[in-house]
Amino acid sequence: MQWENLTAPEFARYARETGVCIMTFGVIEKHSDHLPLGTDFLNVHKIACLAAEKEPAMVFPPFYFGQIYEARCHPGTITITPTLLMQLIQSVLDEIGRNGFSKIILVNGHGGNNSLLPFLAQSQLWEQKPYSLYLYTGLTAERETEYASVLETSPHYHACECETSISLANHPELVKMDQVPSQPGISLNRLSHLRSNYTGIWWYGDYPDHYAGDARTASREKGLRLRQIKVDDLAEYIALVKADRAVLALEQEFFERSKNPK
């Protein structure tokens, strides 16, 4: 069920019936020269919608604001002030909760959000909410192995074989295979002299052209197989969240103790 496609009466009924809403996260950024700027949010939203057909849940409209400061040097990138970004996401979550959902699942489609979203989830312990937040963290080990068996190249970071293949499955009209670089995107390792180091410029240091991997062997057939693995795994997770009672009980216990720590 896609939030934006429903009438108000339909929405109210489905919200009561499911109680679970999925919010997908992508960004708007360069994906080499062959994939659209919206690749991340287009793909993750499609996968969430297909999973919600298997295991009924509401899917929030595509959300394309996230952590993508490292791509500001490329055309088309959209970024938001860090503090405003957190406020925006939290406000949207609160609005989802206000509309009757007691459980919200975050599904990430962009690697640059891998620190942002866990922090957001942890931040929910600052203030008690009328909903519980769940962050889907990806495939099971068995499905990771199955996923890897479909692919011929590595690594798989950005605009690579798997991302291009899934894009060919989801929106082939937006993929320009004739524009795939003739050479794979490999790390330049320009910060390799700094051991045990993290700095915001690391991605640009490694992949300044926003291409990491090899898309030349991508195909729609592979994309359909990869997509199905992701859909099946997410559908199973949605079912687990629906059945869960532990998170709410633990949150209630935690916030009650927080009123008078001993």
MODARA-V812666 format. One record per backbone hydrogen bond with DSSP energy under -1.0 kcal/mol. NH is the residue of the N-H (numbers start at 1). CO is the residue of the C=O. If there is no record, write none. Layout:
nh: {NH NH}
co: {CO CO}
This chain:
nh: {3 5 6 11 12 13 14 15 16 17 18 19 21 22 23 25 26 29 32 35 39 42 43 44 45 46 47 48 49 50 51 52 54 55 58 59 60 71 72 74 77 78 85 86 87 88 89 90 91 92 93 94 95 96 97 98 99 100 101 103 104 105 106 107 109 113 114 117 119 120 121 122 123 124 125 126 132 134 136 144 145 146 147 148 149 150 157 158 164 165 166 167 168 169 170 171 174 175 176 179 180 185 188 192 194 202 205 206 207 210 212 213 218 223 224 225 226 227 228 229 230 231 232 233 234 235 236 237 238 239 240 241 242 243 244 249 250 251 252 253 254 255 256 257 258}
co: {59 2 3 7 8 9 10 11 12 13 14 15 103 58 105 107 63 37 210 31 36 38 39 40 41 42 43 44 45 46 47 48 50 51 20 1 22 68 69 71 74 28 81 82 83 84 85 86 87 88 89 90 91 92 93 94 95 97 96 19 132 21 134 23 25 110 111 113 115 116 117 118 119 121 122 123 102 104 106 140 141 142 143 144 145 147 212 212 160 161 162 163 164 165 166 167 171 172 34 176 177 213 206 189 191 199 201 202 203 207 158 185 215 219 220 221 222 223 224 225 226 227 228 229 230 231 232 233 234 235 236 237 238 239 240 245 246 247 248 249 250 251 252 253 254}
